[in-house]
Amino acid sequence: MMPPTGRECCQSLMPDIISNLPHNVIDVILILIPFKDAVRTSVLSKKWRYHWCRRTELTLDESLWKQREDLNPTVRFREIISQLLTLHEGPITKFTLDIVHLKRLPEIDDFIYFLRNHIQDLVLRLPLRKQYALPSTLFTCSQLRHLNLHSCSIYHPSAFAGFDKLISLELCGVSTSSELLESLISHCPLLEQLELSTSEDLDMIEINAPMLRFFSFTGNISSIYLKNVPRLVEAFLLGDIEQTESLDFAKIFESCSALEQLSLDFLSSEFVAEEGYKVPKRLPFNLNVRRFDLLDISLVESYKLSHILCLLRSFPYLEYLEMQVIDEDDSDTDEDEDEESLQPETLSDLTFNHLVEFQLGSFIGGTSEMQFIKHLLANSPVLEILVINRQFLDKEPLDTREEIFTKISNFPRTSPKAEIVYKDFS
C-alpha cells in the first residue's frame, strides 16, 4: 500500500488537531467568532459539540435571522432565546442584544432573569419607538460593571440598593423620571463614565457621582446640574436651550474643579430672553479647562455669544480652542450691523495667556470672524499655531481670498512663534 501524499496526510491530520485542542483554546476561539458561527462549530467533532453553550460572551443581532426570509424575525428571535435558556451552561458575563429594527418586541424578561447573577457587561439596543418596560430584575444584577440601554423605560424599585460595581452607564432614549434618574446615578458609587441622551422634557437632574471622569449629555442643557463631580475631567454637552434665563453655567459647573476638556454644541437654540436680561460677564469661579471645543457657534447671535465669552473669561488656563462657525457672513448687514457684529469692546477684557493652538472651522472671512482672529492674535502670548479651515473660503473669488489672507497676515501678534496655517478639512 502506497503511503499517503502530503495533501492527503494533511487532510487526515486536521480533524485530530481540531478535536484535540485544549478546552481553554476552544473557549478563546468561540469568543472571537460571531455567535452564529460559534453554534456551527458543533459539527466539527464530539469535543466541540455544544461547547458554544459554555461561551461567556454573547451577541444577538439581526444577522442571526437575515438568511431566514421564510421565518418571521420575532418568531426566530424567540426560538433563539428559548434554545439559549435550555442549552447554555455556566455564566454569561457579557451580553449584547441589538434588535433596533425588529418591528415587534419579544419578551426578554426571562432572559434578563437568567443573566442576573453573573452579568457584568450588558447592552440592550431595543426596537425604536417601542419603549419596552424593563423588569425590576435588572436592578438585581449586582455584578454589573457596564450598562448600556437604548429605547426602553426604567423604573427601579424603591428597595434598589444600587449597582456598587458599575463604572459606565449609557442611557439613550430611555424613558424615566428625573427623580429616578438621579437616584440611579447616585446609587452607583464607582461610576466613572456617564452618557445620557434624551428628548424628553425632564426637570432639573442633579448628577451626584463623586468618581465620575467622563460625562456626555444630549438634551436640554439647562436641565443639568453637576452637583458632585469633583473628579470630572471631560464633558460633552449637546442640546437646545428653551429659555436663555434658564441657562446657568455657574450652577452646571459648580463642582467641576478638575474639568480639563469641554465640548459644547447649542444646536439650533435661538436664545430668546426677556427684555433687560443680561448674561454674566464671567463665572463666579475659574475652571481648569485646557481644551474647549465649540461646535456650530454663530458669532453674531448676542445671547449665545455672550454665554460663550462668559465661559472663555472663566478658563484662564485654556491651551486649545476649536470653533466651528456658522451663519458668519455678516459683512453685508446694514442697519443691524452694529447690533449683530462682534465689536472690539466686547472682547476687550478677554485674554488667552496660555493658548497654544486655535482651530477655526467653516471660515469665510466674515466681519466677526476677522475681528475675533485679530483679537486672539493680539492677546495670545504663547500661541504656536492658528489653523483655519479654508474649505468654504476657497469658493470665493481669488482676489477676495488674497485680500483676506493679507489682512490676517498683517494682524499684530504678541507671540513670536505664532504660525497661521490654512487647510481644507473637507
Secondary structure, 3 states (H helix, E strand, C coil): CCCCCHHHHHHHHHHHHHHCCCHHHHHHHHHHCCHHHHHHHHHCCCCCCCHHHHCCEEEEEHHHCCCCCCCCHHHHHHHHHHHHHHHCCCCCCEEEEECCCCCCCCCCHHHHHHHCCCCCEEEEECCCCCCEECCHHHHHCCCCCEEEEEEEECCCCCCCCCCCCCCEEEEEEEECCHHHHHHHHHCCCCCCEEEEECCCCCCCEEEECCCCCEEEEECCHHHEEEEECCCCCEEEEECCCCCHHHCCHHHHCCCCCCCCEEEEECCCCCCCCCCCCCCCCCCCCCCCCCEEEEEEECCCCHHHHHHHHHHHHCCCCCCEEEEEECCCCCCCCCCCHHHHCCCHHHHCCCCCCCCCEEEEECCCCCHHHHHHHHHHHHCCCCCCEEEEECCCHHHCCHHHHHHHHHHHHHCCCCCCCCEEEEECCC
